[in-house]
Amino acid sequence: MADMSAMNRKVIKSLAETISKQVEHFSKTEAECLILEFNTLVREPTNSDRGVQGLDRAKFRNILLNTFGMTDDLIMDRVFRTFDKDNDGFVSIKEWIEGLAVFLRGTLDERIKYCFHVYDSNGDGYISREEMFRMLKSSLIRQPTEEDPDEGIKDLVEMTLKKMDNDHDGRLSFEDFEKAVKEENLLLEAFGTCLPDTTSIAMFEHHVFQECLQP
């Protein structure tokens, strides 16, 4: 892949036009701003640089931590894998804009699909008890008074299954998850925060779009 820093304005405009036709929620101008931000982020040095191919895991995690306030290692890894659709270990420009379209401005249906994909860590189409336990254990803050926090998490998993497992097979299918979230939107991020809050979104969009569009 060519060095992103070598991209001239004409190439960026052409790429933005192509991507904005394929990706919902962003205008051509906004796509152009996101490409410029991507180029800036890719050029920031990290210990894992091995020739520029896109945003690697380390750089992407830094964005999730510093820009969107995410701190859960397991969830951040899953968000990276959800953005990295071709599973090549890098988030490309197109994957960056496609992912941000849902991350920042997605409809409820799009966010349900996104969150389910984040939580379905082995990609088998179900959120299993084990996956729920692992994510809840990673995201919940352990209280120093708890003797065996695992028991409490197991109880939480069972309570969640009771509420969301519509077909009672001991795991959550996409249909189970979708139905439960549409009945109670607060269940969207039931197994860990994987979407940014409104303040983080507003700050990111102001930084990327307003500053980019200033003459």
C-alpha positions as CSV (number, residue, x, y, z in Angstrom):
1,M,0.0,0.0,0.0
2,A,1.3,3.4,-0.9
3,D,2.5,5.8,1.8
4,M,-0.6,7.6,3.0
5,S,1.5,10.8,3.6
6,A,2.1,11.0,-0.2
7,M,-1.7,11.3,-0.9
8,N,-2.4,14.6,-2.6
9,R,-5.6,16.5,-2.3
10,K,-6.9,15.4,-5.7
11,V,-6.5,11.7,-4.7
12,I,-8.2,12.3,-1.3
13,K,-11.1,14.1,-3.0
14,S,-11.6,11.2,-5.4
15,L,-11.4,8.6,-2.7
16,A,-13.8,10.6,-0.5
17,E,-16.3,10.7,-3.3
18,T,-16.1,7.0,-3.9
19,I,-16.4,6.1,-0.2
20,S,-19.2,8.5,0.5
21,K,-21.3,6.8,-2.2
22,Q,-20.7,3.4,-0.5
23,V,-21.0,4.4,3.2
24,E,-24.1,6.0,4.7
25,H,-24.1,8.8,7.3
26,F,-21.2,10.9,6.0
27,S,-21.1,13.5,3.2
28,K,-18.3,13.7,0.7
29,T,-16.8,16.6,2.6
30,E,-17.0,14.7,5.9
31,A,-15.4,11.6,4.3
32,E,-12.6,13.8,3.1
33,C,-12.1,15.2,6.6
34,L,-12.0,11.6,8.0
35,I,-9.4,10.6,5.4
36,L,-7.2,13.5,6.5
37,E,-7.6,12.5,10.1
38,F,-6.8,8.9,9.3
39,N,-3.6,10.0,7.5
40,T,-2.5,12.1,10.5
41,L,-3.2,9.2,12.9
42,V,-1.3,6.7,10.7
43,R,1.8,8.9,10.6
44,E,2.0,9.1,14.4
45,P,4.9,6.8,15.4
46,T,4.4,3.8,17.6
47,N,6.6,0.9,18.5
48,S,4.7,-1.4,16.2
49,D,5.4,0.5,12.9
50,R,6.4,-1.9,10.2
51,G,5.7,0.1,7.0
52,V,2.4,2.0,6.7
53,Q,-0.6,-0.2,5.9
54,G,-3.3,1.4,8.0
55,L,-4.1,1.8,11.7
56,D,-2.6,-1.1,13.6
57,R,-4.0,-2.5,16.8
58,A,-1.8,-0.3,19.0
59,K,-2.7,3.0,17.3
60,F,-6.4,2.0,17.1
61,R,-6.5,1.2,20.9
62,N,-4.9,4.6,21.6
63,I,-7.7,6.3,19.7
64,L,-10.4,4.3,21.6
65,L,-8.6,5.2,24.9
66,N,-7.6,8.8,24.4
67,T,-10.5,10.0,22.2
68,F,-13.5,7.9,23.2
69,G,-12.5,7.0,26.8
70,M,-12.6,3.2,26.5
71,T,-10.5,1.4,29.0
72,D,-11.5,-2.3,28.8
73,D,-8.8,-4.2,27.0
74,L,-11.0,-7.1,25.9
75,I,-13.7,-4.8,24.5
76,M,-11.1,-2.6,22.7
77,D,-9.7,-5.6,21.1
78,R,-13.1,-6.7,19.9
79,V,-13.9,-3.2,18.6
80,F,-10.6,-3.3,16.6
81,R,-11.6,-6.7,15.1
82,T,-15.0,-5.4,14.2
83,F,-13.6,-2.5,12.3
84,D,-10.9,-4.7,10.7
85,K,-13.4,-6.5,8.4
86,D,-10.8,-8.3,6.3
87,N,-8.9,-9.4,9.4
88,D,-5.5,-8.3,8.1
89,G,-4.4,-6.7,11.3
90,F,-4.9,-3.1,10.1
91,V,-7.9,-0.8,9.8
92,S,-7.8,0.6,6.2
93,I,-9.2,4.0,5.2
94,K,-12.5,2.4,4.0
95,E,-12.8,0.3,7.1
96,W,-12.1,3.4,9.2
97,I,-15.0,5.3,7.6
98,E,-17.3,2.3,7.5
99,G,-16.7,1.6,11.2
100,L,-17.1,5.2,12.2
101,A,-20.4,5.6,10.3
102,V,-21.9,3.1,12.8
103,F,-19.8,4.0,15.8
104,L,-20.7,7.7,15.6
105,R,-24.0,7.9,13.7
106,G,-25.4,4.4,13.3
107,T,-29.1,3.7,13.4
108,L,-30.4,1.4,16.2
109,D,-30.4,-1.6,13.8
110,E,-26.8,-0.9,12.8
111,R,-25.7,-0.5,16.4
112,I,-27.4,-3.7,17.4
113,K,-25.5,-5.6,14.6
114,Y,-22.2,-3.9,15.6
115,C,-22.6,-4.7,19.4
116,F,-23.6,-8.3,18.7
117,H,-20.5,-8.7,16.5
118,V,-18.3,-7.2,19.2
119,Y,-19.7,-9.6,21.9
120,D,-19.7,-12.7,19.6
121,S,-15.9,-13.1,20.1
122,N,-15.5,-16.4,18.3
123,G,-17.8,-15.4,15.4
124,D,-20.1,-18.5,15.6
125,G,-23.3,-16.4,15.5
126,Y,-24.1,-16.7,19.2
127,I,-23.1,-15.0,22.5
128,S,-22.4,-17.9,24.8
129,R,-22.4,-18.0,28.6
130,E,-18.6,-18.1,28.5
131,E,-18.4,-15.0,26.3
132,M,-20.8,-13.2,28.6
133,F,-18.8,-14.2,31.6
134,R,-15.5,-13.2,30.1
135,M,-16.7,-9.7,29.0
136,L,-18.6,-9.0,32.2
137,K,-15.6,-10.0,34.3
138,S,-13.4,-7.8,32.2
139,S,-15.7,-4.7,32.3
140,L,-17.0,-4.8,35.9
141,I,-14.9,-3.2,38.7
142,R,-14.1,-5.7,41.4
143,Q,-15.1,-4.5,44.9
144,P,-12.4,-5.2,47.5
145,T,-15.0,-6.7,49.9
146,E,-16.0,-9.4,47.4
147,E,-14.7,-12.8,48.4
148,D,-15.6,-14.5,45.1
149,P,-16.6,-12.0,42.4
150,D,-16.9,-14.8,39.9
151,E,-20.0,-16.1,41.6
152,G,-21.7,-12.7,41.3
153,I,-20.8,-12.5,37.6
154,K,-22.2,-16.0,37.0
155,D,-25.4,-14.9,38.7
156,L,-25.5,-11.8,36.4
157,V,-25.0,-14.0,33.4
158,E,-27.9,-16.2,34.4
159,M,-30.1,-13.2,35.1
160,T,-29.2,-11.7,31.7
161,L,-30.0,-15.0,29.9
162,K,-33.3,-15.2,31.7
163,K,-34.2,-11.8,30.3
164,M,-32.7,-12.0,26.8
165,D,-32.7,-15.7,25.8
166,N,-36.0,-15.8,24.0
167,D,-35.7,-19.4,22.8
168,H,-34.2,-20.8,26.1
169,D,-31.2,-22.6,24.5
170,G,-28.7,-21.2,27.0
171,R,-27.1,-18.7,24.6
172,L,-28.0,-15.6,22.7
173,S,-28.6,-15.7,19.0
174,F,-28.7,-12.4,17.0
175,E,-32.5,-12.7,17.0
176,D,-32.6,-13.0,20.8
177,F,-30.3,-10.0,21.2
178,E,-32.1,-7.8,18.7
179,K,-35.5,-8.5,20.2
180,A,-34.3,-7.8,23.8
181,V,-32.6,-4.6,22.8
182,K,-35.6,-3.3,20.8
183,E,-37.8,-3.9,23.9
184,E,-35.2,-2.3,26.2
185,N,-32.6,-0.1,24.6
186,L,-30.4,-0.1,27.7
187,L,-29.5,-3.7,26.9
188,L,-27.6,-2.6,23.8
189,E,-24.3,-2.6,25.7
190,A,-25.2,-5.2,28.2
191,F,-21.8,-6.9,28.1
192,G,-19.5,-3.9,28.1
193,T,-19.3,-0.4,26.7
194,C,-18.3,-0.6,23.0
195,L,-19.9,2.6,21.7
196,P,-18.8,6.2,22.5
197,D,-21.0,8.5,24.6
198,T,-22.5,11.6,23.1
199,T,-19.9,14.0,24.6
200,S,-17.0,12.0,23.0
201,I,-18.8,11.9,19.7
202,A,-19.4,15.6,19.7
203,M,-15.8,16.4,20.6
204,F,-14.4,14.0,17.9
205,E,-16.7,15.4,15.2
206,H,-15.9,19.0,16.2
207,H,-12.2,18.2,16.1
208,V,-12.3,16.4,12.7
209,F,-15.0,18.3,10.8
210,Q,-15.0,21.8,12.2
211,E,-11.2,22.2,12.2
212,C,-10.9,20.5,8.8
213,L,-13.5,22.8,7.2
214,Q,-11.9,26.0,8.6
215,P,-10.5,28.1,5.7
